[in-house]
C-alpha cells in the first residue's frame, strides 16, 4: 500500500478494516558507500537475525551511495533494470504517467524501503522514482544480489517476500480505493505512517509528512480539496492536530474507528 515492501502495509490495511468492522538524474553525484552508516539501514531492509558475516557479504555488493536532490528522478519508467535501491535517508514517491500527462502516485518509500522491484519481471523499471526530499540510496546490482541469494537462503527468502509483497501491495491499494470512504482513507494513511515510523525508531504520535497533500490525494484517489477537508474534519473531531506537514495523533482508537 504505502511502500515497496508492501506486505507490512497490506497487513495494516487488513487490521484496520478488521478493527473497523469489529468496532535518478545522470548528474547525481556518487560516492563510495560509507559502510558503518549503512548497517542500520541494512538491518531494516534485510531480515533480522543475520550474522555479522552475512551482513558483511550484503555490504560487499553495495557499489555506491547516490545522493538525490528533492524533485530529482532516481530512475524512470522503461529504463533498463539493473539495480535495486535501498533508501538510506530521505523519502521517495513512485509515479506512473497517464497517456494524457496526468501523474498517478503509486507509493511512498521511507528509509529502509526498497525501490525498483517492479523491474525484475520485465527487466525495465515500471515507474518513475522521484525524491520528495533530499535523499540518499544504496545501489545494489541485481545480478550480484542473485548470486548472494543462491548462497544465503535466508536472504533469498526475504527477497522473494519483497517481490511477493509487490503483488499484495497492488491488491491492497485496490481494496483501499474501492471499499473505504475519503475519511477512512486519510485515517488509514496516517495510522500506517505512524506504524512505519515507529518501526524505524521514530515517534508514532508526532511526525512530519514528507509528501504534499496533492501527492497524498493522487495516491488515495482523492482531489486536493477533499484531502484538505478530511484533515480539517479529523482535527475538528480532535483525532489529530495538524499544522502544515506536522501531524500529532491525539486519539489512535478514534482514528481507527473512523
NORCOR-V285022 format. One record per backbone hydrogen bond with DSSP energy under -1.0 kcal/mol. NH is the residue of the N-H (numbers start at 0). CO is the residue of the C=O. If there is no record, write none. Layout:
# NORCOR-V285022
NH&CO  NH&CO
This chain:
# NORCOR-V285022
7&4  9&5  10&6  11&7  12&8  13&9  14&10  15&11  16&12  17&13  18&14  19&15  20&16  21&17  27&24  30&64  37&33  41&37  42&38  44&40  45&41  54&50  55&51  56&52  57&53  58&54  59&55  60&57  61&58  62&138  64&30  65&136  66&28  67&134  70&130  71&68  73&128  77&124  78&75  80&122  83&139  84&114  85&137  86&112  87&135  88&135  91&108  92&129  93&106  94&127  95&103  97&101  100&97  103&95  105&93  107&1  108&91  111&86  112&109  114&84  118&115  119&116  122&118  124&78  127&94  128&74  129&92  130&71  131&90  134&67  135&88  136&65  137&85  138&63  139&83  141&81  144&140  145&141  146&142  147&143  148&144  149&145  150&146  151&147  155&151  156&152  157&153  158&154  159&155  160&156  161&157  162&158  163&159  164&160  165&161  167&163  168&164  169&165  170&166  171&167  172&168  173&169  174&170  175&171  176&172  177&173  178&174  179&175  184&180  185&181  186&182  187&183  188&184  189&185  190&186  191&187  192&188  193&189  194&190  195&191  196&192  197&193  198&194  200&197  201&196  206&246  208&244  215&211  216&212  217&213  218&214  219&215  221&216  226&222  227&223  228&224  229&225  230&226  231&227  232&228  233&229  234&230  235&231  236&232  237&234  238&233  239&233  240&247  242&245  245&242  246&206  247&240  248&204  249&238  250&238  254&250  255&251  256&252
